[in-house]
Amino acid sequence: MIVGILSPLRPLSVREQGATDLLIGVLTAVMVYTWCRAEAAERAVIPSGRFALWAALLPPVFFPVYLYRTRSARVATLTLVGSVLYYIAINLLNAAALIAVTELRT
């Protein structure tokens, strides 16, 4: 969201955008891994294998697998639906911020 607000004010070069995307990707992977490990420890659930690591490295595929391995099917489905809705809402907010800042500049 910060990049969406700042990009109309100071457009990022291709190199800066690539570095920003890499940084955001690494931070997201670290946060997903940390959350999976902390959540599993809190619930006293030990998923087989390295699902927390795989969920961090390739979240679109392995995060749902992690949820279904550590929860009932109903709770995992509700969690995934909530996650998708949250993702959509954040992207809509990012787009709205980008449009608003662009309109303010013109």
C-alpha positions in Angstrom: 0.0 0.0 0.0 2.9 2.3 0.7 4.3 1.8 -2.7 0.8 2.5 -4.2 0.7 5.8 -2.4 4.3 6.9 -3.0 4.6 5.8 -6.7 2.6 8.7 -8.2 4.6 11.2 -6.0 7.9 9.8 -7.0 7.8 7.2 -9.7 10.1 4.2 -9.1 12.6 3.1 -11.7 12.5 -0.5 -12.9 15.4 -1.3 -10.6 13.8 0.3 -7.6 10.5 -1.5 -8.3 12.3 -4.8 -8.6 14.1 -4.2 -5.3 10.9 -3.2 -3.6 9.1 -6.3 -4.9 11.9 -8.6 -3.7 11.9 -6.9 -0.3 8.1 -7.3 0.1 8.3 -10.9 -1.1 11.0 -11.8 1.5 9.2 -10.0 4.3 6.0 -11.8 3.4 7.7 -15.2 3.4 9.2 -14.5 6.8 5.9 -13.4 8.2 4.1 -16.4 6.8 6.7 -18.8 8.2 6.7 -17.1 11.6 2.9 -17.1 11.8 2.7 -20.8 10.9 5.3 -21.8 13.5 3.8 -19.6 16.2 0.2 -20.7 15.5 1.2 -24.4 15.4 3.0 -24.0 18.8 0.1 -22.1 20.3 -2.4 -24.8 19.2 0.0 -27.6 20.1 -0.3 -29.0 16.6 2.8 -30.4 14.9 2.1 -30.7 11.2 4.1 -33.4 9.5 7.0 -32.4 7.4 8.0 -28.8 6.8 4.6 -27.3 6.0 5.5 -24.0 7.6 8.6 -23.7 5.4 6.7 -24.7 2.3 3.8 -22.3 3.1 6.3 -19.5 3.3 8.2 -20.4 0.1 5.1 -20.9 -2.1 2.0 -19.6 -0.2 -0.6 -19.9 -2.9 -0.1 -23.6 -3.1 1.1 -24.7 0.4 -0.7 -22.3 2.7 -4.1 -24.0 2.0 -2.4 -27.4 2.5 -1.0 -26.2 5.8 -4.5 -25.0 6.9 -6.2 -28.3 5.9 -3.5 -30.3 7.7 -3.8 -28.4 11.0 -7.6 -27.7 11.1 -10.9 -29.3 10.4 -12.1 -28.9 6.8 -14.8 -26.4 7.8 -12.5 -24.1 9.7 -9.8 -24.3 7.0 -12.3 -23.4 4.3 -13.6 -20.4 6.3 -10.1 -19.3 7.0 -9.2 -19.5 3.3 -12.4 -17.6 2.2 -11.5 -14.9 4.8 -8.0 -14.7 3.5 -9.1 -14.3 -0.1 -11.6 -11.6 0.9 -8.9 -9.8 2.8 -6.5 -10.0 -0.2 -9.2 -8.5 -2.5 -9.9 -5.7 0.0 -6.2 -4.8 0.4 -5.8 -4.7 -3.4 -8.9 -2.5 -3.8 -7.6 -0.2 -1.1 -4.2 -0.1 -2.9 -5.9 0.8 -6.2 -8.1 3.4 -4.6 -5.0 5.0 -3.0 -3.2 5.0 -6.3 -6.1 6.6 -8.1 -6.6 9.2 -5.4 -3.0 10.3 -5.3 -2.9 10.4 -9.1 -6.0 12.6 -9.2 -4.5 14.9 -6.6 -1.4 15.4 -8.6 -3.3 16.3 -11.8 
